[in-house]
Amino acid sequence: MDFRTKALVASVVLGWSMSAMGAEPIKIGVSGPFTGGSAPMGVSMRDGVKLAVAEINTKGGVLGRQLQIVERDDEAKPERGVQIAQELINKEKVVATVGYINTTVALASQRFYQDARIPVMNNVATGSVITKQFAAKPENYVFRNSANDTIQSAMIVEEAVTRRGFKKVAILADSTSYGQLGREDLEKALAAKGVKPVAVEKYNLKDVDMTPQLLKAKGGGAEVVLTYGIGPELAQIANGMEKLNWKVPMIGSWTLAMANFIDNAGKNAEGTRMPQTFIQEADSPRRKAFIDAYVKTYNPPAGRMPSAVSAAQGYDSVYLLAAAIKQAGSTDGPKVRAALEDLNERIEGVVATYSKPYSKTDHEAIDFNNTRFGEVRGGRVVVAK
């Protein structure tokens, strides 16, 4: 290759590079609670998303364009989520949104994406109805890569009733859609085992005294407490049991892994079990690289992710979405949705390796094969033995 040819090649490459740099970025919304009781989940999810976006952009982005996230704090409030959805769609012109931590917020907000024909990737919220909200429509724009409550409730009941032999079961669930839909799923799973709870109790967010609910569970002879709620109130349950000098196992939904449960409950969190799609253990090169990058970038206290599940699922959701945009060759909502429903690329995530994770009739990427039990030991979540 002579000098002129080399110069021509260099100019073409430079032109391509400048063109890619000058191209409009692909805007992706990130919606979740970055403040308040749900913040460990929201912040971890957002930070996982940022890691994935940085990696993808370093490799050239998607369709020659950089990914740009537009993040908003929904404060775990449905009305705020609705406001944000409209802003991201109409003002920011996002091509998709990832996030939703709280089932209540998802159910109130994702209808705007459905109407706008823009995909929304639920990467943390687990209410079983979320991906079914618009399933009857010819096109469903709601996808998920977290373990829904049908999966979790079945696992919780299997652990409590079948594996550990408890027959007297109490349920404590918060009053949100998340808690009450989860409670319904638990009762269905228990009924399938021929078990009726000795107590089914409800509490509100920010409640600090669970004594009335716990006394009913204890009075009913409960051998185990099954929970559906988030970190701060779950800690009040564990600490309330200690005050009553009543110690029975707690088994609940994945949120028992939240840092603000483990830290606020302290020694009372020990032995608590919950389904997990991701545990902060470097048991594969892909997971080790993700954990190392997260810890190096965000320097969490004691090197522990506030919500490892949220971080991992947030990270994977971006790779799934990027693969769909690449396959579609477009950011057009209907084309991206169709690509998600028939992904050709095998995506090696940190939760799972995704091979055809979605179909036209099934928008759930996670199943029982991607979920296992975690247990709190020494202030961290480890694989339950």
Sequence and secondary structure as in RCSB ss.txt:
>XXXX:A:sequence
MDFRTKALVASVVLGWSMSAMGAEPIKIGVSGPFTGGSAPMGVSMRDGVKLAVAEINTKGGVLGRQLQIVERDDE
AKPERGVQIAQELINKEKVVATVGYINTTVALASQRFYQDARIPVMNNVATGSVITKQFAAKPENYVFRNSANDT
IQSAMIVEEAVTRRGFKKVAILADSTSYGQLGREDLEKALAAKGVKPVAVEKYNLKDVDMTPQLLKAKGGGAEVV
LTYGIGPELAQIANGMEKLNWKVPMIGSWTLAMANFIDNAGKNAEGTRMPQTFIQEADSPRRKAFIDAYVKTYNP
PAGRMPSAVSAAQGYDSVYLLAAAIKQAGSTDGPKVRAALEDLNERIEGVVATYSKPYSKTDHEAIDFNNTRFGE
VRGGRVVVAK
>XXXX:A:secstr
  HHHHHHHHHHHHHHHHHHHHS  EEEEEEE  SSTTHHHHHHHHHHHHHHHHHHHHTT BTTB EEEEEEE T
T HHHHHHHHHHHHHTS  SEEEE  SHHHHHHHHHHHHHHT  EEESS   TTGGGTTTTSSS  EEE S  HH
HHHHHHHIIIIIIS   SEEEEEESSHHHHHHHHHHHHHHHHTT   SEEEEE TT    HHHHHHHHHTT SEE
EEES HHHHHHHHHHHHHTT    EEE GGGG HHHHHHHGGGGTT EEEES  S   SHHHHHHHHHHHHHH  
GGG  TTHHHHHHHHHHHHHHHHHHHHHTS  HHHHHHHHTT  S EE SS EESS   SS  B   GGG EEEE
EETTEEEE  
